[in-house]
Structure formats: structure tokens, C-alpha cells
Amino acid sequence: MLIVTDLEGVLVPEIWQEVARVTGLSTLDLTTHDEVDFEALMEKRVAALSRNDLRLSDLQRIAENVLPFPGATELLRWARTKGQIMIVSDTFHELSEGIVQRMGGYNLFANTFRADAEGRILGYRLRIRGRKDKVIRSLKEIGYRIVAIGDGYNDELMLQLAHHPILYRGPDALAARLPNVRRASTFEELRQIILESHEELASSNFT
């Protein structure tokens, strides 16, 4: 069994919202709960960074202070006894790698920034956006049974494709679009669904 989970909003707070809080820039407070079009969201973010001369090093200093939600590290440690862990997120490696390492060093598949020599962010390379479903399809093709955990509109296709999808504290409008997806609002509920999925797969001789 492979447990594929989003990062921000599930395991750690939204990094961009912390950037917005520290800098006072309300544009950066928007997330994939608010904006379905991720590329449009990122264009707004990059433009705001440019207008205010915020550079990659500024974002990284803020990200260093973002801590996992209480219990998130322990949840991952426990979940690893039930299956392998893969974090697939629309976050950026430059902001999230340190957080993931502190949580136990799981595989992180994320986007990257394009920056100049002075650290001005010019754009981004979207390695994940629109491809979470492709990651799930590829893993299914080689025989994995997938538990997927997501919280935003950018997780919708991933959740539709997973064998055992879980919408974690997602917006009601998204839940209405995914009537067959189980919902969880606490780590204890997540743990219970993962355990039930593991037991079901074990009884059917899947891995």
C-alpha cells in the first residue's frame, strides 16, 4: 500500500498564508481552497512578490518558521508502518524541503521556482500541477494500491483515481463534487481510515 498525501493544509499550515501574515500582503493569503486555477493563483503571487521586492531568501526565512500541525509527524511515522509514504504537493521544494526533512525525510514531489542570481522570483516550473492524477495512474499501473489524502481543488483528480481517497478538512463545495470520497477532520479520523484501508488490502492480498 502506498499512502500519497498533500502537504500544506494536511500536514503543515499553508506556507503562503504565513508569508501573507508576516509581510502583510493579502494577495498571498489565497490558497487552492479559494482559487481553482493554480496557475492564475501563482501569477498573482509572483506579481505581488515582484511589486514588493520579496526574494526567494525572504520566503525561505519565513518558511523555516512553519511547523507541522501537532501530531502530523507522529501520524506519518505510524502510517509508515502500514505502507510507504509519498508527499505529492503543489508546494515548492525551496520552501518545503526543510519541513519535510524535519518530519522524517519522506519523498517529496513538488514544484520549483525560477529565480535570478539575486533571488528575484521570475516564475516557476510546475512539475506537479495537473499531474497528481498522472502520478496516481503511474503508481496504479505498476501494481500499487493507493490511499490518497488531499484537502483542496488541486487534489480532486488524485482523489477520484485513488483506491482509498480521503478528503481532509476540504471545502464543502469540493466534498459535494466527490460524494464517494470519505471525509476526515482530525488526524485520529485519518488514522482510522488508513487502518481500515490497510486491513482491507491485507485481506485481499494486495500491497
Residue frames as a rotation matrix with the C-alpha (Angstrom) as fourth column:
MET 1
0.576 0.817 0.000 0.00
0.817 -0.576 0.000 0.00
0.000 0.000 -1.000 0.00
LEU 2
-0.607 -0.731 0.310 1.22
0.739 -0.664 -0.119 3.46
0.293 0.157 0.943 -0.87
ILE 3
0.347 0.676 -0.650 -0.03
0.843 -0.528 -0.099 6.48
-0.410 -0.514 -0.753 1.06
VAL 4
-0.499 -0.422 0.757 0.05
0.754 -0.642 0.139 9.58
0.428 0.640 0.638 -1.13
THR 5
0.310 0.615 -0.725 -0.63
0.900 -0.435 0.017 12.80
-0.305 -0.658 -0.688 0.75
ASP 6
0.511 -0.087 0.855 -0.72
0.297 -0.915 -0.271 16.51
0.807 0.393 -0.441 0.14
LEU 7
-0.475 -0.762 -0.440 1.47
0.750 -0.089 -0.656 18.63
0.461 -0.641 0.614 2.41
GLU 8
-0.985 0.062 0.162 0.05
-0.122 -0.910 -0.396 22.10
0.123 -0.410 0.904 3.05
GLY 9
-0.225 0.961 0.163 -3.33
-0.891 -0.271 0.364 22.12
0.393 -0.063 0.917 4.72
VAL 10
0.653 0.380 -0.655 -2.98
-0.155 0.914 0.375 18.46
0.741 -0.144 0.656 5.68
LEU 11
0.399 -0.613 -0.682 0.35
0.826 0.564 -0.024 18.08
0.399 -0.553 0.731 7.48
VAL 12
-0.606 -0.617 -0.502 1.55
0.749 -0.656 -0.098 21.66
-0.268 -0.435 0.859 7.81
PRO 13
0.256 0.679 -0.688 -0.07
0.300 -0.732 -0.611 25.11
-0.919 -0.050 -0.391 7.66
GLU 14
0.761 0.063 0.646 -0.29
0.645 -0.177 -0.743 26.89
0.067 0.982 -0.175 4.33
ILE 15
-0.188 -0.943 -0.273 3.15
0.915 -0.269 0.299 28.42
-0.356 -0.194 0.914 3.81
TRP 16
-0.536 0.004 0.845 1.82
0.564 -0.743 0.361 31.20
0.629 0.669 0.395 1.60
GLN 17
0.595 0.788 0.158 -0.63
0.357 -0.436 0.826 32.24
0.720 -0.435 -0.541 4.31
GLU 18
0.529 -0.509 -0.679 2.27
0.750 -0.094 0.655 32.54
-0.397 -0.855 0.333 6.73
VAL 19
-0.584 -0.703 0.406 4.10
0.812 -0.508 0.287 34.67
0.004 0.497 0.868 4.16
ALA 20
-0.048 0.669 0.742 0.98
0.423 -0.659 0.622 36.83
0.905 0.344 -0.251 3.90
ARG 21
0.807 0.374 -0.457 0.80
0.546 -0.178 0.818 37.18
0.225 -0.910 -0.348 7.69
VAL 22
0.120 -0.868 -0.482 4.45
0.838 -0.172 0.518 38.18
-0.532 -0.467 0.707 8.04
THR 23
-0.763 -0.507 0.401 4.53
0.646 -0.572 0.506 40.54
-0.028 0.645 0.764 5.06
GLY 24
-0.403 0.703 -0.586 1.01
0.068 -0.615 -0.785 41.93
-0.913 -0.356 0.200 5.37
LEU 25
-0.775 0.096 -0.624 0.28
-0.626 -0.246 0.740 41.17
-0.082 0.965 0.251 1.69
SER 26
-0.062 0.868 0.492 -3.32
-0.581 0.370 -0.725 39.94
-0.812 -0.331 0.482 1.47
THR 27
0.395 0.176 -0.901 -2.86
-0.904 0.249 -0.348 38.66
0.163 0.952 0.258 -2.10
LEU 28
-0.506 -0.721 -0.474 -0.56
-0.593 0.690 -0.415 35.95
0.626 0.071 -0.776 -0.76
ASP 29
-0.588 0.357 0.726 -3.25
-0.657 0.314 -0.686 34.73
-0.472 -0.880 0.050 1.64
LEU 30
0.434 0.789 -0.435 -5.19
-0.896 0.324 -0.305 32.99
-0.099 0.521 0.847 -1.16
THR 31
-0.565 -0.564 0.602 -4.84
-0.485 0.818 0.310 29.20
-0.667 -0.117 -0.736 -1.44
THR 32
-0.907 0.218 -0.360 -6.22
-0.203 0.521 0.829 26.36
0.368 0.825 -0.428 -3.55
HIS 33
-0.530 0.810 -0.253 -9.27
0.748 0.305 -0.590 26.43
-0.400 -0.502 -0.767 -1.28
ASP 34
0.015 0.505 -0.863 -10.04
0.055 -0.862 -0.503 29.84
-0.998 -0.040 -0.041 -2.78
GLU 35
0.128 -0.108 -0.986 -8.73
-0.896 -0.440 -0.068 29.59
-0.426 0.892 -0.152 -6.35
VAL 36
0.764 0.232 0.602 -9.37
-0.017 0.940 -0.340 26.58
-0.645 0.250 0.723 -8.58
ASP 37
0.879 -0.448 0.165 -6.90
0.185 0.002 -0.983 27.75
0.440 0.894 0.084 -11.26
PHE 38
0.629 -0.677 -0.381 -3.47
0.617 0.138 0.775 27.17
-0.472 -0.723 0.505 -9.73
GLU 39
-0.259 -0.769 0.584 -1.57
0.959 -0.276 0.062 28.92
0.114 0.577 0.809 -12.50
ALA 40
0.256 0.423 0.869 -3.72
0.284 -0.893 0.350 32.04
0.924 0.157 -0.348 -12.07
LEU 41
0.974 0.084 -0.212 -3.04
0.222 -0.124 0.967 31.85
0.055 -0.989 -0.139 -8.34
MET 42
0.260 -0.960 -0.108 0.70
0.849 0.173 0.500 31.63
-0.461 -0.221 0.860 -8.89
GLU 43
-0.164 -0.277 0.947 0.71
0.767 -0.639 -0.055 34.54
0.620 0.717 0.317 -11.35
LYS 44
0.726 0.473 0.500 -0.90
0.037 -0.753 0.657 36.69
0.687 -0.458 -0.564 -8.63
ARG 45
0.859 -0.432 -0.275 1.70
0.382 0.182 0.906 35.54
-0.342 -0.883 0.321 -6.12
VAL 46
-0.035 -0.933 0.359 4.69
0.990 0.018 0.143 36.18
-0.140 0.360 0.922 -8.39
ALA 47
0.071 0.124 0.990 3.36
0.497 -0.865 0.072 39.63
0.865 0.486 -0.123 -9.31
ALA 48
0.935 0.311 0.169 2.92
0.000 -0.479 0.878 40.52
0.354 -0.821 -0.448 -5.62
LEU 49
0.561 -0.803 -0.201 6.45
0.674 0.303 0.674 39.35
-0.481 -0.514 0.711 -4.82
SER 50
-0.184 -0.646 0.741 7.87
0.944 -0.325 -0.049 41.43
0.273 0.691 0.669 -7.65
ARG 51
0.414 0.431 0.802 5.95
0.265 -0.900 0.346 44.60
0.871 0.070 -0.487 -6.67
ASN 52
0.950 0.042 0.310 7.23
-0.278 -0.343 0.897 44.35
0.144 -0.938 -0.314 -3.11
ASP 53
0.178 -0.969 -0.174 10.76
-0.697 0.001 -0.717 43.17
0.694 0.249 -0.675 -3.93
LEU 54
0.474 -0.003 0.881 10.37
-0.708 0.593 0.383 39.98
-0.523 -0.805 0.279 -1.91
ARG 55
-0.047 -0.636 -0.770 13.02
-0.911 0.344 -0.228 37.46
0.410 0.691 -0.596 -2.88
LEU 56
0.347 0.187 -0.919 13.48
-0.101 0.982 0.161 33.73
0.933 0.037 0.359 -2.50
SER 57
-0.646 -0.662 -0.380 15.65
0.329 0.207 -0.921 34.17
0.688 -0.721 0.084 0.59
ASP 58
-0.693 0.479 0.540 12.84
-0.700 -0.625 -0.345 36.18
0.172 -0.617 0.768 2.23
LEU 59
0.363 0.873 -0.326 10.34
-0.768 0.479 0.426 33.40
0.528 0.096 0.844 1.58
GLN 60
0.100 -0.396 -0.913 12.74
0.187 0.909 -0.374 30.76
0.977 -0.133 0.165 2.85
ARG 61
-0.880 -0.420 0.220 13.33
-0.099 -0.291 -0.952 32.63
0.464 -0.860 0.215 6.10
ILE 62
-0.246 0.879 0.408 9.58
-0.968 -0.247 -0.049 32.70
0.057 -0.407 0.912 6.70
ALA 63
0.469 0.455 -0.757 9.14
-0.525 0.833 0.176 29.05
0.710 0.315 0.630 5.70
GLU 64
-0.480 -0.752 -0.452 11.81
-0.010 0.519 -0.855 27.96
0.877 -0.406 -0.257 8.18
ASN 65
-0.890 0.153 0.430 9.47
-0.456 -0.266 -0.849 29.01
-0.015 -0.952 0.306 10.99
VAL 66
0.122 0.955 -0.271 6.50
-0.911 0.216 0.352 26.98
0.395 0.204 0.896 9.73
LEU 67
-0.743 -0.346 0.573 5.95
-0.606 0.712 -0.355 23.98
-0.285 -0.610 -0.739 11.97
PRO 68
-0.748 0.517 -0.416 3.94
0.119 0.721 0.682 20.81
0.653 0.461 -0.601 11.24
PHE 69
0.207 0.879 0.429 0.49
-0.644 -0.208 0.737 20.61
0.737 -0.429 0.523 12.74
PRO 70
-0.350 -0.300 0.887 0.58
-0.909 0.338 -0.244 18.97
-0.227 -0.892 -0.391 16.18
GLY 71
0.202 0.386 0.900 0.53
-0.304 0.899 -0.317 15.22
-0.931 -0.209 0.299 15.66
ALA 72
0.790 0.144 -0.596 1.46
-0.606 0.033 -0.795 15.31
-0.095 0.989 0.113 11.96
THR 73
-0.182 -0.945 -0.272 4.96
-0.918 0.262 -0.296 13.87
0.351 0.195 -0.916 12.41
GLU 74
-0.612 0.014 0.791 3.60
-0.515 0.752 -0.412 11.12
-0.601 -0.659 -0.453 14.63
LEU 75
0.520 0.851 0.074 0.85
-0.421 0.331 -0.844 10.36
-0.743 0.408 0.530 12.10
LEU 76
0.547 -0.375 -0.749 3.39
-0.779 0.099 -0.619 9.90
0.306 0.922 -0.238 9.32
ARG 77
-0.557 -0.796 0.238 5.59
-0.825 0.496 -0.273 7.73
0.099 -0.348 -0.932 11.50
TRP 78
-0.287 0.557 0.780 2.62
-0.345 0.699 -0.626 5.50
-0.894 -0.448 -0.009 12.30
ALA 79
0.708 0.621 -0.337 1.35
-0.504 0.109 -0.857 5.46
-0.495 0.776 0.390 8.70
ARG 80
0.027 -0.785 -0.619 4.78
-0.968 0.134 -0.213 4.32
0.250 0.605 -0.756 7.50
THR 81
-0.714 -0.232 0.661 4.18
-0.476 0.853 -0.215 1.05
-0.514 -0.468 -0.719 9.39
LYS 82
0.179 0.876 0.448 1.14
0.022 0.452 -0.892 0.48
-0.984 0.169 0.062 7.15
GLY 83
0.712 0.031 0.702 2.64
0.686 0.182 -0.704 1.46
-0.150 0.983 0.109 3.81
GLN 84
-0.444 -0.879 0.175 5.15
0.894 -0.422 0.147 3.64
-0.056 0.222 0.973 2.02
ILE 85
0.370 0.514 -0.774 4.74
0.517 -0.806 -0.288 7.42
-0.772 -0.294 -0.564 2.18
MET 86
-0.507 -0.471 0.722 4.85
0.855 -0.379 0.354 9.82
0.107 0.797 0.595 -0.77
ILE 87
-0.007 0.454 -0.891 4.17
0.415 -0.809 -0.416 13.55
-0.910 -0.372 -0.183 -0.44
VAL 88
-0.497 -0.029 0.867 2.80
0.860 -0.152 0.487 14.98
0.118 0.988 0.100 -3.69
SER 89
0.188 0.488 -0.852 2.17
0.721 -0.658 -0.217 18.68
-0.667 -0.574 -0.476 -3.40
ASP 90
0.550 0.062 0.833 1.77
0.689 -0.598 -0.410 21.93
0.473 0.799 -0.371 -5.28
THR 91
0.836 -0.396 -0.380 4.19
0.064 -0.618 0.784 23.47
-0.546 -0.679 -0.491 -2.81
PHE 92
0.741 -0.659 -0.130 7.74
-0.393 -0.269 -0.880 24.40
0.544 0.703 -0.458 -3.81
HIS 93
0.517 -0.613 -0.597 10.86
0.649 0.736 -0.193 22.43
0.557 -0.288 0.779 -2.98
GLU 94
-0.392 -0.781 0.487 12.70
0.277 -0.605 -0.747 25.57
0.877 -0.158 0.453 -1.96
LEU 95
-0.207 0.407 0.890 10.14
-0.772 -0.627 0.107 26.27
0.601 -0.665 0.443 0.77
SER 96
0.649 0.717 0.255 9.13
-0.733 0.499 0.461 22.80
0.203 -0.486 0.850 1.90
GLU 97
0.286 -0.570 -0.770 12.17
-0.070 0.789 -0.610 20.53
0.956 0.228 0.186 1.72
GLY 98
-0.706 -0.625 0.333 13.37
-0.339 -0.115 -0.934 21.54
0.622 -0.772 -0.130 5.19
ILE 99
-0.096 0.769 0.632 9.94
-0.993 -0.030 -0.115 20.97
-0.070 -0.638 0.767 6.74
VAL 100
0.753 0.406 -0.518 9.66
-0.509 0.858 -0.068 17.51
0.416 0.315 0.853 5.20
GLN 101
-0.118 -0.878 -0.463 13.15
-0.046 0.471 -0.881 16.60
0.992 -0.082 -0.096 6.37
ARG 102
-0.725 -0.138 0.675 12.26
-0.630 -0.262 -0.731 17.61
0.278 -0.955 0.103 9.90
MET 103
0.260 0.915 0.308 9.16
-0.958 0.285 -0.041 15.42
-0.125 -0.284 0.951 9.72
GLY 104
0.414 -0.138 0.900 11.17
-0.197 0.951 0.237 12.34
-0.889 -0.276 0.366 8.79
GLY 105
-0.448 -0.761 -0.470 12.52
-0.582 -0.151 0.799 12.86
-0.679 0.631 -0.375 5.30
TYR 106
0.124 0.580 0.805 9.81
0.376 0.724 -0.579 11.34
-0.918 0.375 -0.128 3.10
ASN 107
-0.631 -0.321 0.706 9.81
0.757 -0.058 0.650 11.55
-0.168 0.945 0.280 -0.69
LEU 108
0.021 0.586 -0.810 8.58
0.171 -0.801 -0.574 14.98
-0.985 -0.127 -0.117 -1.79
PHE 109
-0.468 -0.037 0.883 7.30
0.883 0.003 0.469 15.64
-0.020 0.999 0.031 -5.31
ALA 110
0.344 0.522 -0.781 6.75
0.548 -0.787 -0.284 19.39
-0.762 -0.330 -0.557 -5.72
ASN 111
0.850 0.014 0.527 7.27
0.459 -0.510 -0.727 22.41
0.258 0.860 -0.440 -7.96
THR 112
-0.116 -0.910 -0.398 10.31
0.926 -0.245 0.289 24.68
-0.360 -0.335 0.871 -8.20
PHE 113
0.685 0.267 -0.678 10.84
0.131 -0.960 -0.246 28.41
-0.717 0.080 -0.693 -8.63
ARG 114
0.270 -0.657 0.703 12.70
0.879 -0.129 -0.458 30.20
0.392 0.742 0.543 -11.41
ALA 115
0.851 -0.044 -0.523 14.85
0.293 -0.787 0.543 32.89
-0.435 -0.616 -0.657 -9.84
ASP 116
0.722 -0.654 0.226 17.67
-0.059 -0.384 -0.921 35.14
0.689 0.652 -0.316 -10.99
ALA 117
-0.123 -0.901 -0.415 21.12
0.493 0.308 -0.814 35.39
0.861 -0.305 0.406 -9.38
GLU 118
-0.780 -0.135 0.612 19.82
-0.353 -0.712 -0.607 37.91
0.517 -0.689 0.508 -6.84
GLY 119
-0.905 0.411 -0.108 16.97
0.370 0.637 -0.676 35.68
-0.209 -0.652 -0.729 -5.79
ARG 120
-0.483 0.789 -0.380 14.17
-0.745 -0.598 -0.296 37.59
-0.460 0.140 0.877 -7.55
ILE 121
-0.405 0.413 0.815 11.45
0.299 0.903 -0.309 35.11
-0.864 0.119 -0.490 -8.42
LEU 122
-0.786 0.012 -0.619 10.78
-0.547 -0.483 0.684 35.26
-0.290 0.875 0.386 -12.14
GLY 123
0.093 0.808 -0.582 8.38
-0.867 0.353 0.351 32.36
0.489 0.472 0.734 -12.40
TYR 124
-0.024 0.002 1.000 8.04
-0.729 0.684 -0.019 28.70
-0.684 -0.730 -0.015 -11.59
ARG 125
-0.657 -0.138 -0.741 8.29
-0.613 0.671 0.418 25.21
0.440 0.728 -0.525 -13.04
LEU 126
0.147 0.827 0.543 5.13
-0.966 0.238 -0.100 23.22
-0.211 -0.510 0.834 -12.45
ARG 127
-0.790 -0.479 -0.382 6.19
-0.534 0.844 0.049 19.63
0.299 0.243 -0.923 -12.01
ILE 128
-0.886 0.462 0.050 3.05
0.316 0.678 -0.664 18.69
-0.340 -0.572 -0.746 -10.12
ARG 129
-0.391 0.825 -0.409 0.17
-0.455 -0.559 -0.693 20.99
-0.800 -0.085 0.593 -11.07
GLY 130
0.364 0.650 -0.667 -2.29
-0.920 0.140 -0.365 18.99
-0.144 0.747 0.649 -13.19
ARG 131
-0.094 -0.508 -0.856 -0.14
-0.621 0.702 -0.349 15.90
0.778 0.499 -0.381 -12.79
LYS 132
-0.476 -0.031 0.879 -1.17
-0.823 0.366 -0.434 14.47
-0.309 -0.930 -0.200 -9.45
ASP 133
0.610 0.760 0.223 -3.57
-0.591 0.624 -0.512 12.24
-0.529 0.180 0.830 -11.35
LYS 134
0.594 -0.465 -0.657 -0.72
-0.527 0.392 -0.754 11.12
0.608 0.794 -0.012 -13.62
VAL 135
-0.516 -0.756 0.402 1.34
-0.793 0.246 -0.557 10.19
0.323 -0.606 -0.727 -10.56
ILE 136
-0.110 0.570 0.814 -1.55
-0.705 0.532 -0.468 8.11
-0.700 -0.626 0.344 -9.25
ARG 137
0.825 0.436 -0.359 -2.15
-0.555 0.507 -0.659 6.45
-0.106 0.743 0.661 -12.63
SER 138
0.145 -0.864 -0.483 1.53
-0.658 0.281 -0.699 5.53
0.739 0.419 -0.527 -12.95
LEU 139
-0.638 -0.377 0.671 1.63
-0.768 0.364 -0.526 4.03
-0.046 -0.852 -0.522 -9.47
LYS 140
0.278 0.824 0.494 -1.54
-0.649 0.541 -0.536 2.05
-0.709 -0.171 0.685 -10.12
GLU 141
0.701 -0.019 -0.713 -0.10
-0.658 0.367 -0.657 0.73
0.274 0.930 0.245 -13.39
ILE 142
-0.292 -0.878 -0.379 2.82
-0.525 0.479 -0.704 -0.86
0.799 -0.006 -0.601 -11.53
GLY 143
-0.165 0.346 -0.923 0.52
0.326 0.903 0.280 -2.53
0.931 -0.255 -0.262 -9.04
TYR 144
-0.976 -0.193 -0.101 0.25
0.157 -0.306 -0.939 -0.24
0.150 -0.932 0.330 -6.03
ARG 145
0.136 0.981 -0.137 -2.97
0.864 -0.050 0.500 0.20
0.484 -0.186 -0.855 -4.11
ILE 146
-0.667 -0.482 0.568 -3.28
0.336 -0.875 -0.348 3.88
0.665 -0.041 0.746 -3.29
VAL 147
0.291 0.626 -0.724 -4.55
0.938 -0.336 0.086 5.70
-0.189 -0.704 -0.685 -0.24
ALA 148
-0.457 -0.416 0.786 -4.69
0.625 -0.779 -0.049 9.39
0.632 0.469 0.616 -1.20
ILE 149
0.137 0.420 -0.897 -5.15
0.912 -0.407 -0.051 12.32
-0.386 -0.811 -0.439 1.17
GLY 150
-0.684 -0.338 0.647 -5.93
0.599 -0.767 0.233 15.82
0.417 0.546 0.726 -0.08
ASP 151
-0.350 0.518 -0.781 -7.69
0.722 -0.382 -0.577 18.98
-0.597 -0.765 -0.240 1.00
GLY 152
-0.284 0.152 -0.947 -8.10
-0.281 -0.957 -0.070 21.29
-0.917 0.246 0.314 -1.99
TYR 153
0.722 0.629 -0.288 -9.41
-0.404 0.046 -0.914 21.58
-0.561 0.776 0.287 -5.54
ASN 154
0.142 -0.758 -0.636 -5.96
-0.972 0.016 -0.236 20.72
0.189 0.652 -0.734 -6.86
ASP 155
-0.757 -0.389 0.524 -6.36
-0.531 0.834 -0.149 17.27
-0.380 -0.391 -0.838 -5.27
GLU 156
0.157 0.987 0.043 -9.67
-0.801 0.153 -0.578 16.46
-0.577 0.057 0.815 -6.94
LEU 157
0.487 0.021 -0.873 -8.40
-0.740 0.542 -0.399 14.24
0.465 0.840 0.280 -9.76
MET 158
-0.635 -0.765 -0.106 -5.99
-0.536 0.535 -0.653 12.46
0.557 -0.358 -0.750 -7.44
LEU 159
-0.628 0.460 0.627 -8.84
-0.565 0.284 -0.774 11.63
-0.535 -0.841 0.081 -5.09
GLN 160
0.417 0.831 -0.367 -11.05
-0.861 0.232 -0.454 10.45
-0.292 0.505 0.812 -7.92
LEU 161
0.311 -0.380 -0.871 -8.40
-0.644 0.589 -0.487 7.95
0.699 0.713 -0.062 -9.05
ALA 162
-0.642 -0.661 0.388 -7.18
-0.722 0.351 -0.596 6.57
0.257 -0.663 -0.703 -5.73
HIS 163
-0.467 0.439 -0.768 -8.44
0.257 0.898 0.358 3.24
0.846 -0.030 -0.532 -4.41
HIS 164
0.173 0.451 -0.876 -8.98
0.977 0.036 0.211 4.76
0.127 -0.892 -0.434 -0.97
PRO 165
-0.373 -0.299 0.878 -9.37
0.364 -0.918 -0.158 8.56
0.853 0.261 0.452 -1.22
ILE 166
0.060 0.341 -0.938 -9.70
0.988 -0.153 0.008 10.80
-0.140 -0.928 -0.346 1.82
LEU 167
0.095 0.036 0.995 -10.73
0.330 -0.944 0.003 14.46
0.939 0.328 -0.102 1.74
TYR 168
-0.205 -0.294 -0.934 -9.18
0.973 0.043 -0.227 16.07
0.107 -0.955 0.278 4.78
ARG 169
-0.087 0.245 -0.966 -10.90
0.563 -0.788 -0.251 19.22
-0.822 -0.565 -0.069 6.03
GLY 170
-0.834 -0.216 0.507 -11.73
0.551 -0.316 0.772 20.22
-0.006 0.924 0.383 2.48
PRO 171
-0.808 0.562 -0.179 -14.31
-0.543 -0.827 -0.143 22.82
-0.228 -0.018 0.974 1.42
ASP 172
-0.211 0.828 0.519 -17.93
-0.074 0.516 -0.853 21.68
-0.975 -0.219 -0.048 1.33
ALA 173
0.517 0.411 -0.751 -18.23
-0.726 -0.254 -0.639 22.57
-0.453 0.876 0.167 -2.36
LEU 174
-0.360 -0.714 -0.601 -15.41
-0.886 0.463 -0.019 20.15
0.292 0.526 -0.799 -3.18
ALA 175
-0.818 0.114 0.563 -16.92
-0.241 0.822 -0.516 17.45
-0.522 -0.558 -0.645 -0.99
ALA 176
0.225 0.974 -0.035 -20.16
-0.364 0.050 -0.930 17.82
-0.904 0.222 0.366 -2.94
ARG 177
0.398 -0.162 -0.903 -18.22
-0.914 0.012 -0.405 17.10
0.077 0.987 -0.143 -6.13
LEU 178
-0.554 -0.645 -0.526 -16.71
-0.517 0.762 -0.389 13.98
0.652 0.056 -0.756 -4.54
PRO 179
0.295 0.817 0.495 -19.70
-0.897 0.060 0.437 12.22
0.328 -0.573 0.751 -2.95
ASN 180
0.869 0.054 -0.492 -17.95
-0.008 0.995 0.095 8.84
0.495 -0.079 0.866 -2.80
VAL 181
-0.160 -0.987 0.019 -14.81
0.117 -0.038 -0.992 10.12
0.980 -0.157 0.122 -1.08
ARG 182
0.410 0.261 -0.874 -14.52
0.854 0.227 0.469 9.63
0.321 -0.938 -0.130 2.66
ARG 183
0.378 -0.214 0.901 -14.00
-0.148 -0.974 -0.169 12.75
0.914 -0.070 -0.400 4.75
ALA 184
0.187 -0.365 -0.912 -11.84
0.944 0.325 0.063 13.31
0.273 -0.872 0.405 7.81
SER 185
0.670 0.078 0.738 -11.42
0.008 -0.995 0.098 16.36
0.742 -0.060 -0.667 10.01
THR 186
0.658 -0.526 0.539 -8.87
-0.701 -0.167 0.693 15.08
-0.275 -0.834 -0.479 12.56
PHE 187
-0.304 -0.848 -0.433 -5.69
-0.895 0.410 -0.174 13.04
0.325 0.335 -0.884 12.46
GLU 188
-0.614 0.142 0.776 -7.45
-0.419 0.775 -0.473 10.39
-0.669 -0.615 -0.417 14.53
GLU 189
0.540 0.839 0.069 -10.08
-0.305 0.272 -0.913 10.03
-0.785 0.471 0.402 11.80
LEU 190
0.408 -0.498 -0.765 -7.32
-0.886 -0.015 -0.463 9.87
0.219 0.867 -0.448 9.19
ARG 191
-0.629 -0.710 0.316 -5.57
-0.773 0.612 -0.165 7.17
-0.076 -0.348 -0.934 11.17
GLN 192
-0.189 0.647 0.739 -8.77
-0.289 0.682 -0.672 5.11
-0.938 -0.341 0.058 11.40
ILE 193
0.788 0.491 -0.372 -9.46
-0.465 0.078 -0.882 5.29
-0.404 0.868 0.289 7.66
ILE 194
0.045 -0.855 -0.516 -5.85
-0.936 0.144 -0.320 4.39
0.348 0.498 -0.794 6.83
LEU 195
-0.671 -0.279 0.687 -6.06
-0.601 0.748 -0.284 1.45
-0.435 -0.603 -0.669 9.22
GLU 196
0.274 0.857 0.435 -9.31
-0.236 0.499 -0.834 0.22
-0.932 0.126 0.339 7.68
SER 197
0.716 -0.079 -0.694 -7.81
-0.698 -0.069 -0.712 0.55
0.008 0.995 -0.104 4.19
HIS 198
-0.364 -0.930 -0.050 -4.73
-0.915 0.367 -0.171 -1.39
0.177 -0.016 -0.984 5.28
GLU 199
-0.487 0.236 0.841 -6.82
-0.389 0.803 -0.451 -4.17
-0.782 -0.547 -0.299 6.77
GLU 200
0.635 0.770 -0.062 -8.98
-0.345 0.211 -0.915 -4.39
-0.691 0.602 0.400 3.66
LEU 201
0.480 -0.532 -0.698 -5.95
-0.828 -0.012 -0.561 -4.60
0.290 0.847 -0.446 1.38
ALA 202
-0.560 -0.717 0.415 -4.25
-0.819 0.556 -0.144 -7.13
-0.127 -0.420 -0.898 3.61
SER 203
-0.119 0.607 0.785 -7.29
-0.267 0.742 -0.615 -9.40
-0.956 -0.283 0.073 3.48
SER 204
0.878 0.469 -0.100 -7.33
-0.193 0.155 -0.969 -9.19
-0.438 0.870 0.226 -0.32
ASN 205
0.387 -0.829 0.404 -3.56
0.674 0.553 0.489 -9.88
-0.629 0.083 0.773 -0.66
PHE 206
0.725 -0.222 0.652 -2.78
0.401 -0.633 -0.662 -6.52
0.559 0.742 -0.370 -2.30
THR 207
-0.096 -0.816 -0.570 0.34
0.988 -0.149 0.047 -4.48
-0.123 -0.559 0.820 -1.42
